[in-house]
């Protein structure tokens, strides 16, 4: 109750903020996009992880407050970065609950026009923590968002509600394989095969594939062999506050492998 009651006030008092985790594009060897992640430092409860407050916001009907705030934060940051010559795609997470809002595509369009940010600089990642109640409506909403020029990704693939069944219906561009599948990745043959098969399936359906939570060189090398398009995780870069990302931007797009441990052994 404290978390829920504090949320509107905390948003107004800027207790929530964004960090940005770079992703490494394997084919180009560069960082061409980042994921915006919410952090909440509550003045009484300390750090509250998104895994705790996002489900509460969904179940109490307050997720739209967070989602609107997140979109605004990302686009405001994009304006600053574009003025600095930083041209990067930013992915922002929305809930399946947000897709029930028929005005979502119009709201996104209006925000893009308001901040004068190109649609191709925005990606929406849909997190399936809540079951999609109206699949037909969801598909239509996603189509309208894509028509704006915004890319769509399914986040945490394989851990939500019937993600596999949805894949053939949803108008999406990218599948993100959840880090949970990397547990014991190199010592558990079944875990290894699940990841490999998931990558092959997604790519055979025409989707790009990102694997989250990559923390070691062994996993990194194996994922490249499996045909992963993009990797994300602390092996490449931890989430960064905007100012730190700005300081590293040039190296991230020109010499990203400098950020990898034991970079001399990494295949370019």
LODREN-57733 format. One record per residue (C-alpha): residue number from 1; residue in one letter; z, y, x. Coordinates in nm, 2 decimals, decimal comma. Layout:
BEGIN
REC    n  res      c3      c2      c1
REC  NUM    a       Z       Y       X
...
***
This chain:
BEGIN
REC    n  res      c3      c2      c1
REC    1    x    0,00    0,00    0,00
REC    2    x    0,08    0,24    0,29
REC    3    x   -0,27    0,18    0,44
REC    4    x   -0,45    0,23    0,11
REC    5    x   -0,25    0,54    0,02
REC    6    x   -0,30    0,69    0,36
REC    7    x   -0,67    0,64    0,38
REC    8    x   -0,80    0,96    0,20
REC    9    x   -0,55    1,18    0,39
REC   10    x   -0,63    1,01    0,72
REC   11    x   -1,00    1,07    0,67
REC   12    x   -0,94    1,44    0,61
REC   13    x   -0,70    1,47    0,91
REC   14    x   -0,95    1,30    1,15
REC   15    x   -0,72    1,01    1,23
REC   16    x   -1,03    0,79    1,21
REC   17    x   -1,30    0,82    1,47
REC   18    x   -1,61    0,65    1,60
REC   19    x   -1,68    0,46    1,92
REC   20    x   -2,03    0,34    2,02
REC   21    x   -2,11    0,00    2,17
REC   22    x   -2,44   -0,01    2,36
REC   23    x   -2,67   -0,31    2,31
REC   24    x   -2,90   -0,45    2,58
REC   25    x   -3,26   -0,51    2,47
REC   26    x   -3,37   -0,81    2,68
REC   27    x   -3,75   -0,76    2,67
REC   28    x   -3,73   -0,40    2,80
REC   29    x   -3,42   -0,44    3,00
REC   30    x   -3,28   -0,12    2,85
REC   31    x   -3,03    0,01    2,61
REC   32    x   -3,22    0,14    2,31
REC   33    x   -2,95    0,13    2,04
REC   34    x   -2,57    0,14    1,99
REC   35    x   -2,34    0,02    1,71
REC   36    x   -2,10    0,27    1,56
REC   37    x   -1,75    0,12    1,52
REC   38    x   -1,46    0,28    1,33
REC   39    x   -1,12    0,32    1,49
REC   40    x   -0,81    0,43    1,30
REC   41    x   -0,50    0,56    1,48
REC   42    x   -0,24    0,60    1,20
REC   43    x    0,04    0,84    1,26
REC   44    x    0,30    0,60    1,14
REC   45    x    0,15    0,25    1,17
REC   46    x   -0,04    0,29    1,50
REC   47    x   -0,38    0,14    1,55
REC   48    x   -0,51   -0,03    1,23
REC   49    x   -0,81   -0,26    1,30
REC   50    x   -1,11   -0,25    1,06
REC   51    x   -1,06   -0,61    0,98
REC   52    x   -0,74   -0,51    0,80
REC   53    x   -0,83   -0,18    0,62
REC   54    x   -1,20   -0,25    0,53
REC   55    x   -1,12   -0,54    0,30
REC   56    x   -0,84   -0,34    0,14
REC   57    x   -1,08   -0,05    0,08
REC   58    x   -1,34   -0,29   -0,07
REC   59    x   -1,09   -0,44   -0,31
REC   60    x   -0,95   -0,11   -0,42
REC   61    x   -1,28    0,06   -0,47
REC   62    x   -1,23    0,30   -0,18
REC   63    x   -1,50    0,17    0,05
REC   64    x   -1,75    0,44   -0,06
REC   65    x   -1,51    0,70    0,10
REC   66    x   -1,53    0,52    0,43
REC   67    x   -1,90    0,45    0,42
REC   68    x   -1,99    0,81    0,33
REC   69    x   -1,76    0,93    0,61
REC   70    x   -1,92    0,69    0,86
REC   71    x   -2,27    0,79    0,78
REC   72    x   -2,18    1,16    0,81
REC   73    x   -2,01    1,10    1,14
REC   74    x   -2,30    0,91    1,28
REC   75    x   -2,56    1,16    1,17
REC   76    x   -2,35    1,46    1,30
REC   77    x   -2,33    1,28    1,63
REC   78    x   -2,70    1,21    1,63
REC   79    x   -2,77    1,59    1,59
REC   80    x   -2,56    1,66    1,90
REC   81    x   -2,72    1,38    2,10
REC   82    x   -3,08    1,49    2,01
REC   83    x   -3,00    1,84    2,12
REC   84    x   -2,89    1,69    2,45
REC   85    x   -3,21    1,49    2,48
REC   86    x   -3,04    1,16    2,39
REC   87    x   -3,27    0,97    2,16
REC   88    x   -3,10    0,65    2,06
REC   89    x   -3,09    0,43    1,75
REC   90    x   -2,74    0,41    1,60
REC   91    x   -2,63    0,12    1,37
REC   92    x   -2,37    0,19    1,11
REC   93    x   -2,19   -0,08    0,91
REC   94    x   -2,20   -0,07    0,53
REC   95    x   -2,04   -0,32    0,30
REC   96    x   -2,22   -0,53    0,04
REC   97    x   -2,00   -0,33   -0,21
REC   98    x   -2,20   -0,02   -0,10
REC   99    x   -2,52   -0,19   -0,21
REC  100    x   -2,40   -0,19   -0,57
REC  101    x   -2,44    0,19   -0,56
REC  102    x   -2,79    0,25   -0,70
REC  103    x   -2,79    0,60   -0,55
REC  104    x   -2,73    0,47   -0,19
REC  105    x   -3,10    0,50   -0,08
REC  106    x   -3,12    0,86   -0,22
REC  107    x   -2,78    0,95   -0,06
REC  108    x   -2,91    0,82    0,28
REC  109    x   -3,24    1,01    0,24
REC  110    x   -3,06    1,33    0,15
REC  111    x   -2,83    1,30    0,46
REC  112    x   -3,12    1,23    0,69
REC  113    x   -3,30    1,54    0,56
REC  114    x   -2,98    1,75    0,57
REC  115    x   -2,91    1,67    0,94
REC  116    x   -3,28    1,65    1,03
REC  117    x   -3,24    1,31    1,20
REC  118    x   -3,54    1,08    1,21
REC  119    x   -3,50    0,77    0,99
REC  120    x   -3,60    0,55    1,29
REC  121    x   -3,28    0,66    1,47
REC  122    x   -3,06    0,50    1,20
REC  123    x   -3,00    0,13    1,14
REC  124    x   -2,78   -0,01    0,86
REC  125    x   -2,58   -0,32    0,93
REC  126    x   -2,47   -0,51    0,61
REC  127    x   -2,14   -0,70    0,65
REC  128    x   -2,09   -0,98    0,40
REC  129    x   -1,72   -0,96    0,36
REC  130    x   -1,77   -0,94   -0,01
REC  131    x   -2,00   -1,17   -0,21
REC  132    x   -2,33   -1,01   -0,33
REC  133    x   -2,28   -1,01   -0,70
REC  134    x   -2,63   -0,89   -0,80
REC  135    x   -2,88   -1,03   -0,55
REC  136    x   -3,18   -0,88   -0,73
REC  137    x   -3,02   -0,53   -0,73
REC  138    x   -2,92   -0,57   -0,36
REC  139    x   -3,28   -0,67   -0,26
REC  140    x   -3,42   -0,36   -0,44
REC  141    x   -3,16   -0,13   -0,28
REC  142    x   -3,25   -0,27    0,07
REC  143    x   -3,62   -0,23    0,00
REC  144    x   -3,57    0,13   -0,09
REC  145    x   -3,37    0,20    0,23
REC  146    x   -3,63    0,03    0,45
REC  147    x   -3,90    0,24    0,28
REC  148    x   -3,72    0,54    0,43
REC  149    x   -3,79    0,40    0,77
REC  150    x   -3,44    0,28    0,83
REC  151    x   -3,40   -0,06    0,98
REC  152    x   -3,16   -0,32    0,82
REC  153    x   -2,96   -0,59    0,99
REC  154    x   -2,73   -0,86    0,85
REC  155    x   -2,41   -0,85    1,05
REC  156    x   -2,18   -1,15    1,13
REC  157    x   -2,45   -1,40    1,03
REC  158    x   -2,31   -1,74    0,94
REC  159    x   -1,96   -1,62    0,86
REC  160    x   -2,02   -1,45    0,52
REC  161    x   -2,11   -1,58    0,18
REC  162    x   -2,42   -1,80    0,19
REC  163    x   -2,59   -1,60    0,46
REC  164    x   -2,84   -1,88    0,52
REC  165    x   -2,94   -1,90    0,16
REC  166    x   -2,99   -1,52    0,14
REC  167    x   -3,21   -1,50    0,45
REC  168    x   -3,54   -1,59    0,28
REC  169    x   -3,48   -1,33    0,01
REC  170    x   -3,34   -1,02    0,18
REC  171    x   -3,58   -0,75    0,32
REC  172    x   -3,42   -0,72    0,66
REC  173    x   -3,53   -0,66    1,02
REC  174    x   -3,25   -0,82    1,23
REC  175    x   -2,99   -1,09    1,22
REC  176    x   -2,67   -1,05    1,42
REC  177    x   -2,50   -1,38    1,51
REC  178    x   -2,13   -1,35    1,50
REC  179    x   -1,92   -1,38    1,81
REC  180    x   -1,71   -1,66    1,65
REC  181    x   -2,00   -1,90    1,74
REC  182    x   -1,95   -1,82    2,11
REC  183    x   -1,60   -1,98    2,12
REC  184    x   -1,62   -2,27    2,37
REC  185    x   -2,00   -2,20    2,38
REC  186    x   -2,06   -2,35    2,72
REC  187    x   -1,83   -2,65    2,69
REC  188    x   -1,89   -2,74    2,33
REC  189    x   -2,24   -2,90    2,27
REC  190    x   -2,22   -2,85    1,90
REC  191    x   -2,13   -2,48    1,93
REC  192    x   -2,42   -2,44    2,17
REC  193    x   -2,66   -2,61    1,93
REC  194    x   -2,55   -2,40    1,63
REC  195    x   -2,63   -2,08    1,82
REC  196    x   -2,96   -2,21    1,95
REC  197    x   -3,07   -2,33    1,61
REC  198    x   -2,96   -2,01    1,44
REC  199    x   -3,16   -1,80    1,69
REC  200    x   -3,47   -2,02    1,64
REC  201    x   -3,44   -2,01    1,26
REC  202    x   -3,40   -1,64    1,25
REC  203    x   -3,69   -1,58    1,48
REC  204    x   -3,92   -1,82    1,30
REC  205    x   -3,86   -1,61    0,99
REC  206    x   -3,97   -1,30    1,17
REC  207    x   -3,63   -1,14    1,24
REC  208    x   -3,50   -0,99    1,56
REC  209    x   -3,18   -1,15    1,68
REC  210    x   -2,87   -0,99    1,83
REC  211    x   -2,58   -1,20    1,95
REC  212    x   -2,24   -1,02    1,95
REC  213    x   -1,93   -1,08    2,16
REC  214    x   -2,11   -1,17    2,49
REC  215    x   -1,84   -1,16    2,75
REC  216    x   -1,95   -1,38    3,05
REC  217    x   -2,26   -1,42    3,27
REC  218    x   -2,30   -1,79    3,18
REC  219    x   -2,32   -1,71    2,81
REC  220    x   -2,55   -1,42    2,88
REC  221    x   -2,79   -1,64    3,08
REC  222    x   -2,80   -1,91    2,82
REC  223    x   -2,87   -1,67    2,54
REC  224    x   -3,17   -1,53    2,73
REC  225    x   -3,30   -1,89    2,76
REC  226    x   -3,25   -1,93    2,39
REC  227    x   -3,47   -1,63    2,32
REC  228    x   -3,22   -1,38    2,21
REC  229    x   -3,37   -1,03    2,16
REC  230    x   -3,06   -0,82    2,21
REC  231    x   -2,71   -0,89    2,34
REC  232    x   -2,39   -0,69    2,26
REC  233    x   -2,05   -0,74    2,41
REC  234    x   -1,81   -0,64    2,69
REC  235    x   -2,02   -0,83    2,95
REC  236    x   -2,27   -0,54    2,91
REC  237    x   -2,05   -0,26    2,78
REC  238    x   -1,73   -0,21    2,59
REC  239    x   -1,74    0,04    2,30
REC  240    x   -1,74    0,40    2,43
REC  241    x   -1,63    0,73    2,29
REC  242    x   -1,93    0,97    2,25
REC  243    x   -1,85    1,17    2,56
REC  244    x   -1,84    0,86    2,78
REC  245    x   -2,16    0,73    2,63
REC  246    x   -2,32    1,06    2,72
REC  247    x   -2,21    1,03    3,08
REC  248    x   -2,36    0,68    3,10
REC  249    x   -2,67    0,74    2,90
REC  250    x   -2,92    0,79    3,18
REC  251    x   -2,81    0,47    3,36
REC  252    x   -2,80    0,27    3,04
REC  253    x   -3,16    0,34    2,97
REC  254    x   -3,29    0,34    3,33
REC  255    x   -3,06    0,10    3,52
REC  256    x   -2,86   -0,09    3,26
REC  257    x   -2,80   -0,40    3,48
REC  258    x   -2,58   -0,19    3,70
REC  259    x   -2,32   -0,23    3,42
REC  260    x   -2,33   -0,61    3,44
REC  261    x   -2,08   -0,79    3,66
REC  262    x   -2,25   -0,97    3,95
REC  263    x   -2,56   -0,78    3,87
REC  264    x   -2,74   -0,92    4,18
REC  265    x   -2,75   -1,26    4,01
REC  266    x   -2,88   -1,14    3,68
REC  267    x   -3,24   -1,22    3,59
REC  268    x   -3,43   -0,90    3,52
***
